Amino acid sequence: MKLEELKKEYDALQQKYGAKELDSIYFGGCEQNPEICFVFMNPTGRNIASKKSWQGLKAPWIGTKNIWDLFYAVGLLDQEIYEEIRKIKGPDWTEEFAEVVYENVKKHKYFITNLGKCTQVDARPLLDKVFQNYVHLLEQEISIINPKVIILLGNQVSSIFLNQSISVSQVRKKEFVKDIAGKKYPCYAVFYPVGNGHFNIDKSIEDIRYIKKQITERVN
C-alpha cells in the first residue's frame, strides 16, 4: 500500500461524512521516517485547498495562520516562511506558496495529518463513530511513513486512536505505545492548540518541546 492509494478511500468517506461541495484534505510533509507525525482532528472549509478549484496540495492547514504559530514556536518552521504566513491573508495563499510551506515541513522532518479527512464547512464536532471509520486508514499511513513518534492533538483524537479514555490534562508528557502491524510507536497526547483550544497553546508548545528532547536523547 502507498499513501497515494489511500486517497481514493478518503474521497469515498468524504462523500459519506463530509461536505459534498468540498474535497478531502489528506496529509503532507516528510513521508519517509519523519521525526514526528502530528495527528489533528478533521479539516474545515477554512482550508482553501478543500475547494474543488484548488489543483495543488490537499494538505492540512493551507490558508490558515494559528497552527503555524505552534510549529514556529517549537522550531519546526523557518522564520522567513513563518513571517510570510503571518503577512498574507488566507485566501491569498497560492498553490505555489503551499508547496513552499510544505517543503519547509519536509526540511524539518515532520508529517501532518488528520484522524478524519472529511472536510466540514465549519468546525462542527464530529461523532466518535465517524472518526472510528478512519482509524485503520491512519494506521496504514503511519505504517508507510514510519515516524519516530506520534503526537495526538486533543482528547477525542487521543482517546480514539489509543482506544482508551484520555484527558490530555491528566497525561501530559506521558508516553503511550501503539502497536501497528507488529511495530510499537511511542505516542503522546497534547492539548489541541487552535480554535477553542488556542488558550492552551503554551502548554502544547511546552509539551512538544519536551517530546522533541526525548527524541534527541533516544538517538544519542
Secondary structure as UniProt FT lines:
FT   HELIX           3..17
FT   TURN            20..21
FT   STRAND          27..29
FT   STRAND          36..40
FT   TURN            45..46
FT   HELIX           48..50
FT   TURN            52..53
FT   TURN            60..63
FT   HELIX           66..73
FT   TURN            74..75
FT   HELIX           79..87
FT   HELIX           90..92
FT   HELIX           95..107
FT   TURN            108..109
FT   STRAND          110..114
FT   HELIX           128..132
FT   TURN            133..134
FT   HELIX           135..145
FT   STRAND          149..153
FT   HELIX           155..162
FT   HELIX           168..170
FT   TURN            172..173
FT   STRAND          176..180
FT   TURN            181..182
FT   STRAND          183..190
FT   HELIX           195..200
FT   HELIX           201..219
//
